[in-house]
Amino acid sequence: MRWRGIVLVLAAGVIAVRPLHGQGDSCLHRTVPVNVLTAKGETVTGLTPENFKASFHRKAVKIVSVTQDEAPRRVMIVLDSSRSMMSQRHEWQGYVKVARYLTERLPLGSAIGLTVFTEKIERSIPLTNDRAKVQDELMKLESGTEVFKGKTALWDAVNAASAEFVAPQEGDAIYAVTDGGDNSSKTDFAKLRANLLQKRIRIFTFSRRLDTPGPTHELYEGPMALEGLSESTGGYAVNFNPNPVGSLPELRDKSGKPTAEGALLLIQFSEIFGFNRVEIELPERFDKIQAWSLAIAGPSTHNLIIVYPRKLAGCVATESTMPKTH
């Protein structure tokens, strides 16, 4: 297994969720979700402000506090059902199994929703605490009795899913199951990224690994853009190689235990469900999306991987999207 940035690659009812911390804070005072992993993918806990160092435009960023957050989550699954995804039934079933695997492990009290898309939204289940509703729909899709034959409007679908998060809350996430291609969206990618950063929605993705560049522009550029979107928002991507017969690997063995691939997905899911809320104080204001740097401080850090939003929304956007307190 080779780590590349924050991308993991394997080569073989009432919705009760905690509101965003720090609502009403100025642009300079923010909270960001941060995951720290060992080289084996184990979550590192018990971290303090002294365990982090950060900078913005070469100026120091103050780490105010670090709090472990394992509150119930809101997750929208965005499932690509375009022609390229459904062309091979066994592979399509593998993609749907990944989505089902996520719903089965969603913590109690969490909310789940589903957006199935081609060049339009084919199925939509709003955020709900009734996970059985989503699981039933996924089981129908896995049967393959209904085949969609449209193009791919990935950015449109992610944008539609983001609208489900009306009031931003800590830990909101979109889980995209797709090959990353997009040949039909009307949504501007830059505006989509800005919207996700403003709402603090993290993008996590699952896809089949492409060993060679795609035969079309959208299959070459799309996966790269999706990976970048995940990195910018603080999520991460998992890519699997197909097995020798062309199917996606099984997630469970015959005894029902997770396979190596299933265990890798569980690591990814754990980063959705739990993270460190790192409270920071920035050194200056800014009105456009900016990059910043966050790292682990200390002597034994060379084998640790840190997952966090690599981009921050501008001050004007941040203040206009956060509710005010009086």
Protein Blocks (a to p, Z undefined) as FASTA:
>chain_A
ZZehjaccdfkbpcdddddehihiafklccdddddddfkopacehiafklpccdeehiac
ddfbdcddfbdcdddddddfbfklmmpmklmmmmmmmmmmmmmmgcehiacddddddfbc
fbdcdddfblmlmmmmmmmmmnomaccfbdcdfklmmmmmmmmmmbacehiacddddehi
ackbfbdfklmmmmmmmnopacdddddddfbdcfbfklmmmmmmmmmmmmmnopacdddd
ddfkopacdfbdfkopacfklmmmmmmmmmmmpccddddddfbdcfbdcddddddedjbl
mlpccdddfbdcdfklmmmmpccdZZ
